[in-house]
Amino acid sequence: MSSQPASHALAWLPLVLLPAMFVLVSFTLSKMGGWTRLARDYRLDKGGGFPCRSFVSGHMGWVEYRSCLTVGGDARGLYLAVLLPFRAAHPPLCIPWSDIHDRRHERHFFIHWDTFLVGPERVKLRLQSSALKPLDKYLPPVVQA
């Protein structure tokens, strides 16, 4: 009889561990990619009203964000956020245009990318060029290789 409460507790264990692992992985990826470093300077605590495009792919440092970014911006800067289910440890960012440097165009198979170095720590950020087309007037000129 006493084994029944123990088996009930074990049945609930995955329901507790799965969200905990999800949050732990999100915090780890935020640190590895550089999102945490950028959030120190560029965290956006209130909604900015930026015109945005969702489900954008990109890379920050070693971390790949496949179709889970929201990208936008205006004269204030580049808006970058992770879609809600994955937002743990990834606060929305508003990066001033003056802190985006060394813009390069890259092409991998059929996808065009814009790669930049961001902020004083020079975090590498790569975003789909198609998502940045409306923001081209704010972006720095492309550096020729």
N, C-alpha and C positions, 0 to 999 in steps of 0.2 A: 504493500500500500504506500509506503513512503517513497517509492521510486516514481510515482505518478507526478507529484509536484516538480521533481527534478526534470522529468522529461518535458513538462510544460514550459519550464524556464528555458530549456534548450531549444524548444520550438520557436521561441521569441528572439533568441540570440541573433539569427541572421537579420531580422528586422531592425535590430539596433546596430549591428556591426556594419551593414551595408551603407547606411547614410554616414556613419562615422568614417569609413574608408573613403567614401566619395569626397567628403570635406578634407580629409587628410591629403588625398591625392591632389585636390585643387590647390591647397596651400603650398604643397611641394612644387607643383608646376609654376605657380605664381613666383616663387622664389627663384627657380631654375631659369625661367625665361626672362626675368627682369621686370615683370609687371609690378612687383613689390617696390623695386627701386624707383620706378616712374611714379608710382602712387604717392610716394613721399613728397614729390614736388608738384604733381599735376592732378591730384585727386579732385574729382568734381562731386561735391556733396549734395548739390541741388540740381535738378533737371535744368538743362541748358536751352531747350527749345531749338536744337540744331536740326536742320534737314538731314535725314539719315537714310542709310541703306542697310538692311539686315541680311543675315546669312552670308556674310563675307568671310572668305578664308584668308588666313595670314599666318605669319610666324613672328615670334618675339624671342630673340635669343635662340635657344635650342628647342623651344616649344612650338608645336604646330597647332593652330586653332582652325579646324576644318569646319567651315560653314556655321560658325557660332559667334562671329563678331558682328557688332553694329558699328558702322563707320559713318561719320558725317563731319560737318564743320561749317564755319562761316568765318568772318573776319577775326573772330576771337581766337580760333585755333582749330586743331584737329580733334574731333570727338571720337573716342574709342571705348567700347564697352563689350562685355561678354554677355551673351543671352542668359536670361534669368536662371535656368536650371544649373548653369555652370558658373555662376557669379561669385561663389564663395571665394574669398581672398583676391577677388578681381574687381575692385571698385571702378566705376566709370572714370575715364581720364579726359581732360581737356588740355592738349599740348599746344602751347603758343607756336605759331609758325616760325618765329625767330629761333626756336630751339630744335628745329628739324634741319638736319644738315646732310650733305653728301648724297643727294638723291641720285639713284641709278635705275635704269630700266633693265629688266631681265626678262628672258623668255624661256620657259620650261615647257616643252611640247607645245600645246596650243594656248597656254595661259601666259598672259603678260603680268609682270609684277613690278611694283615700285619698291625699292629698298632704300631705307634712310638710316642715319644714326641719330638718335634722339637724346637730348639733354646733355648735361655735363659729363655723365658717365658713358655716353655714347652707346646706348642700348640699341642693338640692331633690330629694326622693325621692317617687315616685308608684308605688303598688302597687295591685293589684286588691283591692277591698274584701272580696271573698269569701274571699281567703286570710288576711285579718286578723280575720275574725269571731271565731275562738277566742281572739284576743289582745285583744279589745275592753276587757276589764277592766283591762289594763295601759296602754292607749293614752291619751294626753291627750284631753280633751274636744274636740269639734268646734268650731272657731271659725266663728261665723256671719258671712257676708259682708255 
